[in-house]
Amino acid sequence: MNQFRLSADGFQKTKKYTLSRVFLFMLLAFVGSIFVSYSNYQNKQGSILFLPTGVIGLTIILMIGINWVMNRSRESMQSYTLTLKDNTIIREQLYLPTITIPYSEVSDLRISRNGSIRIVGAEATTRIAVSPYIEKYDDLLEALKSIAADETR
């Protein structure tokens, strides 16, 4: 039986990653709003500062909201446990239902560019997402690859 939990700094890394993605998206929206405002200002259709000011305000509100939600979900994220035992993969997390996937029902294993893993079961409701900030990540990845290789033959 192998148990894998989110690393001690995993929550902070996840939070930082999420906030940076939101910031980059909103920066792109800000640049677009500057372009639209400037082109409308050239046509004398309004103030050049209205749209960029709104996007900055929205960005600040969105980042504060995401930060608040992430802090509220800290307990749930830190309780994340992935267990490999007795031919089953079990994901347990506070406030969420336990997901159990037998090795024989593992249909796909997907690894994203940022290192997160998605274990896909036979049914649509049996999918497990694994953070790249989990303890013993390399051991887990090796074990999951061997399970997926054995079961997809």
C-alpha positions in Angstrom: 0.0 0.0 0.0 1.5 3.3 -1.1 0.0 6.6 0.0 0.8 9.9 -1.6 -0.1 13.3 -0.2 0.3 16.9 -1.3 3.7 18.2 -0.3 4.1 20.7 2.5 4.6 23.6 0.0 2.3 22.1 -2.6 -0.7 24.3 -1.7 1.4 27.5 -1.9 2.8 26.4 -5.3 -0.7 25.6 -6.6 -2.0 29.0 -5.4 1.0 30.8 -7.0 0.5 29.0 -10.3 -3.2 29.8 -10.4 -2.8 33.4 -9.5 0.0 33.8 -12.1 -2.2 32.3 -14.8 -5.1 34.7 -13.9 -2.7 37.6 -13.9 -1.3 36.8 -17.4 -4.8 36.4 -18.8 -5.9 39.7 -17.3 -2.7 41.4 -18.6 -3.7 40.2 -22.1 -7.2 41.7 -21.5 -5.6 44.9 -20.3 -3.5 45.3 -23.4 -6.5 44.5 -25.6 -8.5 47.1 -23.7 -5.8 49.7 -24.2 -5.9 49.0 -28.0 -9.7 49.2 -28.2 -9.7 52.4 -26.1 -7.0 54.0 -28.2 -8.7 53.2 -31.5 -12.0 54.5 -30.2 -10.3 57.6 -28.9 -8.9 58.3 -32.3 -12.5 58.3 -33.6 -13.5 60.6 -30.7 -16.1 58.1 -29.3 -15.2 58.2 -25.6 -12.6 58.5 -22.9 -9.3 56.6 -23.4 -9.2 55.7 -19.7 -12.6 54.1 -19.2 -12.0 50.5 -20.4 -8.4 50.1 -19.1 -9.5 51.3 -15.6 -12.4 48.9 -15.6 -10.1 46.0 -16.6 -7.6 46.9 -13.8 -10.4 47.0 -11.3 -11.8 43.7 -12.5 -8.3 42.1 -12.3 -7.8 43.3 -8.7 -11.3 42.0 -7.8 -10.7 38.6 -9.6 -7.3 38.1 -7.9 -8.7 38.9 -4.5 -11.6 36.5 -5.1 -9.4 33.7 -6.2 -7.0 34.2 -3.3 -10.0 34.1 -0.9 -11.3 30.9 -2.5 -7.9 29.2 -2.5 -7.4 30.1 1.2 -10.9 28.6 2.0 -10.1 25.4 0.2 -6.7 25.0 1.9 -8.0 22.4 4.3 -9.5 20.3 1.5 -6.4 20.5 -0.7 -4.1 19.5 2.2 -6.2 16.5 3.0 -5.7 15.0 -0.6 -4.5 11.4 -0.3 -3.9 9.0 -3.2 -3.6 5.4 -2.3 -2.4 2.5 -4.4 -3.4 -0.8 -2.9 -5.0 -4.2 -3.6 -5.4 -3.6 -7.3 -7.2 -0.3 -6.7 -6.4 3.4 -6.9 -8.2 5.4 -4.2 -8.5 9.2 -4.0 -9.7 10.6 -0.7 -10.2 14.3 0.0 -12.1 16.3 2.6 -15.6 17.5 1.5 -15.4 15.4 -1.7 -16.6 11.8 -2.4 -14.0 9.1 -2.4 -13.1 7.9 -5.9 -12.0 4.2 -6.3 -10.7 2.9 -9.7 -9.7 -0.8 -10.0 -6.5 -1.3 -11.9 -8.4 -3.3 -14.5 -10.6 -0.2 -15.2 -7.8 2.3 -15.8 -8.3 3.2 -19.5 -5.9 6.1 -19.8 -3.2 8.0 -18.0 -2.6 11.6 -19.2 0.3 13.8 -18.2 0.1 17.5 -18.9 2.9 19.9 -19.7 3.0 21.2 -16.1 3.3 17.7 -14.7 -0.2 17.1 -13.5 -1.6 13.6 -14.0 -5.1 12.6 -14.9 -6.1 9.0 -14.3 -9.1 8.0 -16.4 -11.3 5.1 -15.4 -13.8 3.2 -17.5 -16.8 5.4 -16.5 -17.1 9.2 -16.9 -17.3 9.7 -13.1 -14.1 7.8 -12.4 -11.4 10.4 -13.1 -8.6 11.4 -10.7 -6.5 14.5 -11.0 -3.1 14.4 -9.4 -1.2 17.6 -8.7 2.5 17.8 -9.8 3.3 19.0 -6.2 2.5 15.6 -4.6 5.1 13.9 -2.4 7.2 11.2 -4.1 5.9 12.3 -7.5 8.5 10.2 -9.5 7.6 7.0 -7.6 3.9 7.7 -8.2 4.4 8.4 -11.9 6.4 5.2 -12.3 3.8 3.1 -10.4 0.9 4.6 -12.5 2.8 4.1 -15.8 3.3 0.4 -14.9 -0.4 0.1 -14.0 -1.6 1.8 -17.2 0.9 -0.3 -19.3 -0.3 -3.6 -17.7 -4.0 -2.8 -18.0 -4.0 -1.4 -21.6 -2.5 -4.5 -23.1 
